């Protein structure tokens, strides 16, 4: 109630000040407007994080509704590296490993008397979370016999403003996803460390790529769908509002113009020299309105220029659905996903592979 009263008071003060004519504004009233505007912006941000938290809890319930018939579902906690940006480095607890959450889905009919494969499934989005929009793919994985871990890496939504501001896009968040993989192998004895795959779309595709580049011995196979691949190019064709997300102090903190090397360090297409031949399938689509096909083409060209082998790719031509073309429920989308499952199966060997 206290926050609501302050919010309403701010609205009244701002309304009274803005009702004045330009000639009637005093220095004091101008300062009041700035102060109240800042207060309202903070309040709106807090409301947004509260709504994100509510939406995440709804997703928690919906996961049980949509895949609870075939899966045991849990949310686990572990730690990733300390945050990169520490607003108060001398505060109590500063520098501690960051606490990360992840969804775990285990097929109910899984034979745990023998070793089984694991899929690490990072979500997409600059700021997003693992939502029930993923359940068509998730259900297909579970039906084949895959255990799935979906890390809510730093910057994910639904966990409050503090966690939101720990984002490290293309940086330490990659290590959070890797930490999820390690947590699963340490805590679930039936999982086979030699049969771990990583699958992701969009920014999740960047996670898949950077994980096999940075940790080549950790994964047996990877899939990257419409992956964010070149942040430098991306900053060029996106809007100023999008670019501003990356240059705030708690994020990268600089524009690509100010520190192009930092953006390069976080881009898969500029790290292809690290690729060691882990079987990799890449999908992209020429009418993608989010990740322009030029990003993925640049990635493919870079892999070829490095003389790399072990990867496959397919460039879909104006496939309906654009950025989400093979995440929908159409026959074409399902067939594209069957290509993915058929690519993974000989390596991960699930109990019930797609034919």
Secondary structure, DSSP 8 states (H G I E B T S, - for coil): -HHHHHHHHHHHHHHHHHTS-GGG--HHHHHHHHHHHHHHHHHHHHHHHHHHHHHHHHHHHHHHHHHTTTEEEEEEEEEE---S--TTTTSTTTT--EEEEEEEEEETT--TTS-EEEEE----SSS----GGGHHHHHHHHHHT-EEEEEE-TT-SSS-HHHHTT--TTTHHHHHHHHHHHHHHHH-TTEEEEEEEEEEETHHHHHHHHHHHH-TTS-SEEEEES----HHHHHHHS-HHHHHHHHSTTTT-S-TTT-HHHHHHT-GGG-GGG----EEEEEEETT-SSS-HHHHHHHHHHHHHTT--SEEEEEESS-TTGGGTTSSSSHHHHHHHHHHHHHHHHHH--TT---
